[in-house]
Amino acid sequence: MTSPGTTPRRRPSIRDVAPGTHDSAADVDVLLVGGGIMSATLASLLGSLEPGWRTEIHERLDAPALESTNAWNNAGTGHAALCELNYTPQRADGSVDVSKAVTINEQFELSRELWHHLAAAGRLPGAQDAVSTTPHMTFVRGAQDVELLRRRWEALREHRLFQGLEFTTDPAVIADWAPLLMADRADDEPVAATRASWGTDVDFGSLTRAMLTDAVARGATLHTSSEVTRLKRLRDGRWRVTVADRRWNGRPPRTLTARFVFVGAGGGALHLLQRARIEEIRGYAGFPISGQFLRTTRPEVVEQHQAKVYGKAAIGAPPMSVPHLDTRVVDGDRALMFGPYAGWSMKFLRQGSWTDLLRSVRPGNVLPMLAVGLRNLDLVTYLVREVTAGDTARLRTLRSYMPSADLRDWELITAGQRVQVIKRGPGGGVLEFGTELVASADGTIAGLLGASPGASTAAATMLDLLGRCFPERAERWRPRLHQMMPSLGGGEWDAALERQLVDDGSLTGGH
């Protein structure tokens, strides 16, 4: 993407050097920062498209998939907009806008097609249980929200991707779908639910580790305890990258040159893109939000619930704080998780620094940060209330979804950090709750900011990256990409492929 009146710097490397040519101009063709689902997805794609390229992956922790990709640091939902109300906002006239839900559903299906392709080719060792079929439900209470859910259902069922979505206001039916929702609940309250029986639970940690194992088997190099601390663009478009060894007996920092850099470092991406000094990151800032969940592994509780049940966010709460009672399958073991209970920390990573927020402040992003702060005082109030909440308040929230809950059955766990995007916009700045891909004008570096739906739409996001950063190779890559993801480029995908993904035993889960 080129700004008006500018000429992008020429990137001689991957355009001019034959793949696999080990010339002295660069140490690697592709350098991936971060060992999470985004880097793993890009490594898988490039390993198939350009097997001769030299790829290095650098993860600052001692193993991949330990930050936001870790199974207990995220909701684990295959975000297909089957149950999340925040993807279907209500218009001023009372109707429901489902356009975002349809887009996210299509994007998730691309991810699922990619996982299916890799699994069918034997390229996901040890991740057979990473994707499991788990119904997705939306549950609401009160006459007003019951009517809202009905309108949402009526709008969604018009799209073939959502055909089969069930709706009911019958407490007995809801109790059959998810017994814990209705046990001990008063019978004089209007309730409603929708259910998509083909929903998924995704162990992104297991999936990521398998994808990286495959990438290494195909020639990539994975470095752990390896932190990228500096990025400097050279005159010819390459990047000089400084890497620190974080091991207790580590070697001195080393430098290498890369033709293309992807910063998939979660909350750490903003700092690195700022250090790279690309024009496109000017004006961006981050607002960190942490979260906690209640978790139970007690068999007598877990066995009564087989669904991901999403509700409606409290007034003033961010979309990522939508309460949900979820079945989780992690490393093959089942558990239930409820939350999130929002918190706040100045860290941008769970294993980050308390100075992260302060170090992200730049002259170009002060105004957007101040504007967002002034316009989101209700969010600040909500976070203060959540941070100071005790066991009684947490139990009260849990019992609104599971009236029979006993706090003694649950443990409180801390999830990963999320850094919401702040950028320039109307009124000086806007707060975004999605994900945003930032790429330099010359296509030599790109990074991902934001949170949900994040991991679930990794394939679509990385396809966007390939199109923006390697436009000269798009047509050559298209047939291979279509082979990996048959619905690529289409809208609502082919029904035969839907049935194939459900029936094939290599990875379950699907409509």
C-alpha positions as CSV (number, residue, x, y, z in Angstrom):
1,M,0.0,0.0,0.0
2,T,1.5,3.3,-1.0
3,S,0.6,6.7,0.3
4,P,-0.3,9.4,-2.2
5,G,2.8,11.2,-3.5
6,T,5.3,8.7,-2.3
7,T,7.4,6.2,-4.0
8,P,7.9,2.9,-2.2
9,R,11.5,1.8,-1.6
10,R,12.5,-1.0,-3.8
11,R,12.6,-4.5,-2.3
12,P,15.3,-6.3,-4.4
13,S,15.5,-9.5,-2.3
14,I,12.6,-11.8,-2.9
15,R,11.7,-10.3,-6.2
16,D,15.2,-10.4,-7.7
17,V,16.9,-13.4,-5.9
18,A,15.8,-16.9,-6.9
19,P,14.3,-18.8,-4.0
20,G,16.9,-20.8,-2.2
21,T,19.8,-18.9,-3.6
22,H,22.2,-18.5,-0.6
23,D,23.8,-15.3,-1.7
24,S,25.6,-13.0,0.8
25,A,23.0,-10.2,0.6
26,A,20.8,-11.6,3.4
27,D,20.9,-14.2,6.1
28,V,17.2,-15.2,5.7
29,D,14.4,-14.5,3.3
30,V,11.7,-14.4,6.0
31,L,12.0,-13.6,9.7
32,L,9.0,-14.2,11.9
33,V,8.9,-12.6,15.3
34,G,6.8,-14.6,17.8
35,G,5.9,-18.2,18.1
36,G,2.2,-17.9,18.2
37,I,-0.7,-18.9,15.9
38,M,-0.1,-16.1,13.4
39,S,3.6,-16.8,12.8
40,A,2.8,-20.6,12.6
41,T,0.1,-19.9,10.0
42,L,2.4,-17.8,7.9
43,A,5.2,-20.3,8.2
44,S,2.8,-23.1,7.0
45,L,1.7,-21.0,4.0
46,L,5.1,-20.0,2.9
47,G,6.5,-23.4,3.5
48,S,4.0,-24.7,0.9
49,L,4.3,-21.7,-1.5
50,E,8.1,-21.1,-1.4
51,P,9.8,-24.2,0.1
52,G,13.2,-22.8,-1.0
53,W,13.0,-19.7,1.1
54,R,15.1,-19.5,4.2
55,T,12.8,-18.8,7.2
56,E,13.6,-18.2,10.9
57,I,11.1,-17.9,13.7
58,H,12.2,-16.1,16.9
59,E,10.2,-16.6,20.2
60,R,11.2,-14.7,23.3
61,L,10.0,-17.3,25.7
62,D,11.4,-20.8,26.2
63,A,8.7,-22.5,24.1
64,P,6.2,-21.4,21.5
65,A,2.5,-20.7,22.1
66,L,2.9,-19.6,25.7
67,E,1.4,-16.1,25.5
68,S,-2.0,-15.3,23.9
69,T,-2.0,-18.5,21.9
70,N,-1.8,-20.7,25.0
71,A,-5.0,-22.6,25.4
72,W,-5.8,-21.1,28.8
73,N,-4.9,-17.6,27.8
74,N,-7.8,-17.4,25.3
75,A,-11.4,-18.4,25.0
76,G,-10.5,-21.2,22.6
77,T,-13.7,-20.5,20.6
78,G,-13.5,-21.0,16.8
79,H,-14.9,-17.5,16.3
80,A,-17.4,-18.1,13.6
81,A,-19.9,-15.4,14.8
82,L,-22.4,-18.2,15.6
83,C,-22.9,-17.1,19.1
84,E,-21.2,-13.7,19.7
85,L,-23.7,-10.9,19.9
86,N,-21.0,-8.2,19.5
87,Y,-20.6,-9.3,15.8
88,T,-24.3,-8.5,15.1
89,P,-25.0,-5.0,16.3
90,Q,-28.5,-3.6,16.4
91,R,-29.2,-0.7,14.0
92,A,-31.1,2.4,15.1
93,D,-34.3,1.1,13.5
94,G,-34.1,-2.1,15.6
95,S,-32.9,-4.4,12.8
96,V,-29.7,-6.4,13.2
97,D,-26.7,-6.0,11.0
98,V,-25.2,-9.4,10.3
99,S,-22.6,-8.4,7.7
100,K,-19.6,-8.6,10.1
101,A,-20.9,-12.0,11.3
102,V,-21.0,-13.4,7.8
103,T,-17.4,-12.1,7.1
104,I,-16.0,-13.6,10.2
105,N,-17.7,-16.9,9.5
106,E,-16.2,-17.0,6.1
107,Q,-12.8,-16.1,7.5
108,F,-13.0,-18.9,10.1
109,E,-13.8,-21.4,7.5
110,L,-10.6,-20.5,5.6
111,S,-8.7,-21.3,8.8
112,R,-10.5,-24.6,9.2
113,E,-9.9,-25.5,5.5
114,L,-6.2,-24.8,6.0
115,W,-6.1,-27.0,9.2
116,H,-8.0,-29.7,7.4
117,H,-5.5,-29.6,4.5
118,L,-2.5,-29.8,6.8
119,A,-4.0,-32.7,8.8
120,A,-5.0,-34.7,5.8
121,A,-1.4,-34.4,4.5
122,G,-0.1,-35.6,7.9
123,R,1.4,-32.2,8.6
124,L,-0.2,-31.7,12.1
125,P,1.6,-34.2,14.3
126,G,0.0,-34.6,17.7
127,A,-2.8,-32.2,17.0
128,Q,-5.6,-34.7,16.2
129,D,-7.7,-33.4,19.1
130,A,-6.9,-29.7,18.6
131,V,-10.3,-29.0,16.9
132,S,-13.4,-30.6,18.4
133,T,-17.1,-30.2,17.7
134,T,-18.7,-28.2,20.5
135,P,-22.1,-26.5,20.0
136,H,-22.1,-22.7,20.1
137,M,-25.0,-21.1,21.9
138,T,-26.3,-17.6,22.7
139,F,-28.3,-17.2,25.9
140,V,-30.2,-14.1,27.0
141,R,-32.6,-13.1,29.7
142,G,-35.4,-10.5,29.8
143,A,-38.1,-9.6,27.3
144,Q,-36.0,-7.0,25.5
145,D,-33.0,-9.2,24.9
146,V,-35.2,-12.2,23.9
147,E,-36.6,-10.1,21.1
148,L,-33.2,-8.9,20.1
149,L,-32.0,-12.5,19.9
150,R,-35.0,-13.4,17.8
151,R,-34.2,-10.7,15.3
152,R,-30.6,-11.8,15.2
153,W,-31.6,-15.3,14.4
154,E,-34.1,-14.3,11.8
155,A,-31.5,-12.2,10.0
156,L,-28.7,-14.8,10.2
157,R,-30.8,-17.8,9.0
158,E,-31.3,-16.1,5.7
159,H,-27.6,-16.8,5.0
160,R,-26.6,-20.3,3.9
161,L,-23.6,-20.3,6.2
162,F,-26.0,-20.1,9.2
163,Q,-28.7,-22.5,8.0
164,G,-29.5,-24.9,10.8
165,L,-29.1,-22.3,13.5
166,E,-31.8,-23.1,16.1
167,F,-33.8,-20.7,18.2
168,T,-36.0,-21.3,21.2
169,T,-37.7,-19.6,24.1
170,D,-38.7,-22.9,25.7
171,P,-36.9,-23.4,29.0
172,A,-37.2,-27.2,28.6
173,V,-35.4,-27.1,25.3
174,I,-32.7,-24.9,26.6
175,A,-32.3,-27.3,29.6
176,D,-31.9,-30.2,27.1
177,W,-29.2,-28.2,25.2
178,A,-27.3,-27.1,28.3
179,P,-28.7,-28.4,31.6
180,L,-26.5,-26.1,33.8
181,L,-28.1,-23.0,32.3
182,M,-31.6,-23.9,33.7
183,A,-30.9,-25.9,36.8
184,D,-32.4,-24.0,39.8
185,R,-33.3,-21.0,37.6
186,A,-36.6,-19.1,38.5
187,D,-39.3,-20.0,36.0
188,D,-40.8,-16.5,35.7
189,E,-38.0,-14.9,33.7
190,P,-38.2,-14.7,29.9
191,V,-35.2,-16.6,28.4
192,A,-34.1,-17.5,24.9
193,A,-31.2,-19.3,23.2
194,T,-29.8,-20.1,19.8
195,R,-27.7,-23.1,19.1
196,A,-25.3,-24.0,16.3
197,S,-24.6,-27.7,16.8
198,W,-21.6,-27.6,14.4
199,G,-19.5,-25.1,16.5
200,T,-16.0,-25.8,17.5
201,D,-13.5,-25.6,20.4
202,V,-9.9,-25.0,19.3
203,D,-6.8,-25.8,21.3
204,F,-4.7,-23.1,19.6
205,G,-1.6,-24.0,21.7
206,S,-1.6,-27.6,20.4
207,L,-2.4,-26.5,16.9
208,T,0.4,-23.9,16.9
209,R,3.0,-26.3,18.2
210,A,2.1,-28.9,15.5
211,M,2.2,-26.3,12.7
212,L,5.7,-25.1,13.9
213,T,6.9,-28.7,14.1
214,D,5.8,-29.1,10.5
215,A,7.5,-25.8,9.5
216,V,10.8,-26.9,11.0
217,A,10.5,-30.3,9.3
218,R,10.1,-28.4,6.0
219,G,13.3,-26.3,6.5
220,A,12.4,-23.4,8.8
221,T,14.5,-22.7,11.9
222,L,12.8,-22.1,15.3
223,H,14.7,-20.2,18.0
224,T,13.3,-20.0,21.5
225,S,14.5,-17.7,24.3
226,S,15.4,-15.5,21.4
227,E,14.1,-11.9,21.6
228,V,14.2,-9.4,18.7
229,T,15.2,-6.1,20.2
230,R,15.9,-3.9,17.3
231,L,14.8,-3.5,13.6
232,K,16.6,-1.2,11.3
233,R,15.8,-0.8,7.6
234,L,18.9,-0.7,5.3
235,R,19.2,1.4,2.2
236,D,18.5,-1.5,-0.1
237,G,15.2,-2.4,1.7
238,R,16.5,-5.3,3.8
239,W,16.2,-5.3,7.5
240,R,19.0,-5.6,10.0
241,V,17.6,-7.4,13.0
242,T,19.2,-7.6,16.5
243,V,18.4,-10.7,18.5
244,A,19.1,-11.2,22.2
245,D,19.6,-14.6,23.7
246,R,17.4,-14.8,26.9
247,R,18.8,-18.0,28.3
248,W,20.7,-17.7,31.6
249,N,23.9,-18.7,29.9
250,G,23.0,-17.1,26.6
251,R,25.4,-15.8,24.0
252,P,25.9,-12.1,23.2
253,P,23.3,-10.4,21.0
254,R,23.7,-11.2,17.3
255,T,22.5,-9.4,14.1
256,L,21.2,-10.8,10.9
257,T,19.6,-9.4,7.8
258,A,16.2,-10.4,6.5
259,R,14.4,-9.6,3.3
260,F,10.9,-9.7,4.9
261,V,9.9,-9.4,8.6
262,F,6.6,-10.3,10.1
263,V,5.9,-9.1,13.7
264,G,3.5,-11.5,15.1
265,A,4.4,-10.8,18.7
266,G,1.0,-10.2,20.2
267,G,1.1,-7.3,22.7
268,G,4.8,-6.9,21.9
269,A,4.1,-6.0,18.2
270,L,3.4,-2.3,18.8
271,H,6.8,-1.7,20.4
272,L,8.7,-3.5,17.6
273,L,6.9,-1.7,14.9
274,Q,7.6,1.6,16.6
275,R,11.3,0.7,16.8
276,A,11.2,-0.1,13.1
277,R,10.1,3.5,12.5
278,I,7.8,2.8,9.7
279,E,5.6,5.7,8.8
280,E,2.5,3.4,8.9
281,I,2.7,2.9,12.7
282,R,2.5,6.6,13.5
283,G,-0.6,7.5,15.5
284,Y,-1.1,3.9,16.8
285,A,-1.2,3.2,20.5
286,G,-2.4,0.3,22.7
287,F,-4.7,-0.1,25.6
288,P,-4.0,-3.2,27.7
289,I,-6.8,-5.3,29.2
290,S,-6.2,-8.4,31.2
291,G,-8.7,-11.1,32.2
292,Q,-9.4,-13.8,34.7
293,F,-11.6,-16.9,34.3
294,L,-13.2,-19.4,36.7
295,R,-12.3,-23.0,35.7
296,T,-13.5,-26.3,36.9
297,T,-12.4,-29.8,36.1
298,R,-14.8,-31.6,38.5
299,P,-16.3,-34.5,36.4
300,E,-19.8,-34.2,37.9
301,V,-19.9,-30.5,36.7
302,V,-18.1,-30.9,33.4
303,E,-20.2,-33.8,32.2
304,Q,-23.4,-31.7,32.5
305,H,-22.3,-29.1,30.0
306,Q,-21.3,-29.6,26.3
307,A,-21.4,-26.1,24.7
308,K,-19.9,-22.7,24.4
309,V,-22.6,-20.3,25.7
310,Y,-22.1,-16.6,25.1
311,G,-24.3,-13.9,26.6
312,K,-24.5,-10.1,26.4
313,A,-21.8,-7.8,27.7
314,A,-22.5,-5.5,30.6
315,I,-23.1,-1.9,29.9
316,G,-19.7,-0.2,29.5
317,A,-17.9,-3.5,29.1
318,P,-15.6,-4.0,26.1
319,P,-16.7,-6.7,23.6
320,M,-13.8,-9.0,24.7
321,S,-15.6,-9.1,28.1
322,V,-18.7,-10.8,26.8
323,P,-19.5,-13.5,29.5
324,H,-19.4,-17.1,28.3
325,L,-19.6,-20.5,29.9
326,D,-17.5,-22.8,27.8
327,T,-16.6,-26.4,27.4
328,R,-12.8,-26.5,26.8
329,V,-10.8,-29.4,25.4
330,V,-7.1,-28.8,26.2
331,D,-4.5,-31.5,25.5
332,G,-7.4,-34.0,25.2
333,D,-8.8,-33.2,28.7
334,R,-12.2,-31.5,29.2
335,A,-12.9,-28.6,31.6
336,L,-15.4,-25.8,32.0
337,M,-14.4,-22.1,31.9
338,F,-16.5,-19.0,32.8
339,G,-15.6,-15.4,32.4
340,P,-13.9,-13.2,31.6
341,Y,-13.6,-11.0,34.6
342,A,-11.8,-8.0,33.2
343,G,-8.7,-6.6,34.8
344,W,-6.1,-4.0,34.0
345,S,-2.3,-4.0,33.9
346,M,0.3,-1.7,32.2
347,K,1.9,-4.8,30.7
348,F,1.4,-5.5,27.0
349,L,2.3,-9.2,27.5
350,R,1.5,-11.5,30.4
351,Q,5.2,-12.0,30.8
352,G,5.9,-8.4,29.9
353,S,7.1,-5.3,31.7
354,W,5.1,-2.9,33.9
355,T,6.6,-0.1,31.8
356,D,5.1,-1.4,28.5
357,L,2.4,1.2,28.3
358,L,4.6,4.1,29.2
359,R,7.3,3.0,26.7
360,S,4.7,2.9,23.9
361,V,3.8,6.6,24.2
362,R,5.1,8.7,21.3
363,P,4.4,12.3,20.2
364,G,2.3,11.0,17.4
365,N,-0.1,8.9,19.5
366,V,-0.6,11.1,22.6
367,L,-3.7,12.9,21.1
368,P,-5.4,9.6,20.1
369,M,-4.8,8.2,23.5
370,L,-6.2,11.2,25.3
371,A,-9.2,11.4,23.0
372,V,-10.0,7.7,23.6
373,G,-9.6,8.1,27.3
374,L,-12.0,11.0,27.6
375,R,-14.6,9.3,25.4
376,N,-14.4,5.9,27.2
377,L,-14.8,6.9,30.9
378,D,-17.5,4.2,31.2
379,L,-14.9,1.6,30.2
380,V,-12.6,2.9,32.9
381,T,-15.4,2.7,35.4
382,Y,-16.1,-0.8,34.4
383,L,-12.5,-1.9,34.7
384,V,-12.2,-0.4,38.2
385,R,-15.3,-2.2,39.3
386,E,-14.0,-5.5,37.8
387,V,-10.5,-5.1,39.4
388,T,-12.0,-4.5,42.8
389,A,-14.6,-7.3,42.6
390,G,-14.3,-10.1,45.1
391,D,-15.5,-13.7,45.3
392,T,-19.1,-12.8,46.0
393,A,-19.3,-10.6,42.9
394,R,-17.7,-13.2,40.7
395,L,-20.1,-15.9,42.0
396,R,-23.1,-13.6,41.4
397,T,-22.0,-13.2,37.7
398,L,-21.4,-16.9,37.3
399,R,-24.8,-17.8,38.8
400,S,-26.6,-15.6,36.2
401,Y,-25.5,-18.3,33.7
402,M,-25.3,-21.3,36.1
403,P,-27.7,-20.7,39.0
404,S,-26.6,-23.9,40.8
405,A,-22.9,-22.9,40.8
406,D,-20.8,-23.6,44.0
407,L,-17.7,-21.5,44.1
408,R,-15.8,-24.4,45.8
409,D,-15.9,-26.3,42.5
410,W,-14.1,-23.5,40.7
411,E,-10.6,-22.0,40.7
412,L,-9.6,-18.5,39.5
413,I,-7.0,-18.4,36.7
414,T,-5.4,-15.4,35.0
415,A,-5.7,-15.3,31.2
416,G,-3.5,-13.5,28.7
417,Q,-3.1,-9.8,28.1
418,R,-5.0,-8.1,25.2
419,V,-3.8,-4.9,23.8
420,Q,-6.7,-3.1,22.1
421,V,-5.8,-0.8,19.2
422,I,-6.0,3.0,19.5
423,K,-5.4,5.0,16.4
424,R,-6.2,8.3,14.8
425,G,-9.8,8.9,13.9
426,P,-12.9,11.1,14.4
427,G,-12.5,13.3,17.4
428,G,-8.8,12.7,17.6
429,G,-8.7,8.9,18.1
430,V,-10.7,5.7,18.2
431,L,-10.5,2.5,20.2
432,E,-10.7,-0.7,18.1
433,F,-11.6,-4.1,19.4
434,G,-10.7,-6.1,16.4
435,T,-7.4,-7.0,14.7
436,E,-5.4,-4.8,12.4
437,L,-2.6,-5.6,10.0
438,V,-0.1,-2.8,9.6
439,A,2.3,-3.1,6.6
440,S,5.1,-0.8,5.3
441,A,4.6,0.9,2.0
442,D,7.3,-1.2,0.4
443,G,5.9,-4.5,1.8
444,T,9.2,-5.5,3.5
445,I,7.7,-5.6,7.0
446,A,4.2,-6.1,8.5
447,G,2.8,-6.6,12.0
448,L,-0.5,-7.5,13.6
449,L,-2.2,-5.5,16.3
450,G,-5.3,-6.1,18.3
451,A,-7.2,-9.0,19.7
452,S,-10.5,-10.8,18.9
453,P,-11.3,-12.6,16.6
454,G,-7.6,-13.0,16.2
455,A,-6.5,-16.6,16.2
456,S,-9.7,-17.9,14.6
457,T,-9.2,-15.8,11.5
458,A,-5.4,-16.4,11.2
459,A,-5.6,-17.8,7.7
460,A,-7.6,-14.9,6.3
461,T,-5.2,-12.4,8.0
462,M,-2.1,-14.0,6.6
463,L,-3.7,-14.2,3.2
464,D,-4.2,-10.5,3.4
465,L,-0.6,-10.1,4.4
466,L,0.6,-12.1,1.4
467,G,-1.5,-10.0,-1.0
468,R,-0.3,-6.7,0.4
469,C,3.4,-7.6,0.8
470,F,4.0,-9.9,-2.1
471,P,1.6,-8.7,-4.9
472,E,4.0,-9.7,-7.6
473,R,3.6,-13.4,-6.6
474,A,-0.2,-13.4,-6.0
475,E,-1.1,-15.0,-9.4
476,R,1.6,-17.6,-9.2
477,W,0.5,-18.6,-5.7
478,R,-3.3,-18.6,-6.3
479,P,-3.6,-22.2,-7.6
480,R,-1.7,-23.6,-4.7
481,L,-3.6,-21.5,-2.1
482,H,-6.9,-22.5,-3.7
483,Q,-5.8,-26.2,-3.4
484,M,-5.2,-25.6,0.3
485,M,-8.3,-23.5,0.9
486,P,-11.0,-24.3,-1.8
487,S,-13.3,-21.6,-0.8
488,L,-10.7,-18.9,-1.2
489,G,-11.9,-16.0,-3.3
490,G,-15.5,-17.1,-3.0
491,G,-18.3,-15.9,-0.7
492,E,-20.5,-18.5,0.8
493,W,-18.6,-21.7,0.3
494,D,-19.6,-25.0,-1.3
495,A,-21.9,-27.3,0.6
496,A,-20.0,-30.4,-0.5
497,L,-16.9,-29.1,1.1
498,E,-18.9,-28.5,4.3
499,R,-19.9,-32.1,4.5
500,Q,-16.3,-33.3,3.7
501,L,-14.9,-31.3,6.6
502,V,-17.5,-32.8,9.0
503,D,-17.1,-36.4,7.8
504,D,-13.3,-36.5,7.4
505,G,-11.7,-37.9,10.6
506,S,-8.4,-35.9,10.4
507,L,-9.9,-32.9,12.1
508,T,-13.4,-32.6,13.4
509,G,-15.6,-29.6,13.8
510,G,-17.6,-27.9,11.1
511,H,-21.0,-27.2,9.7
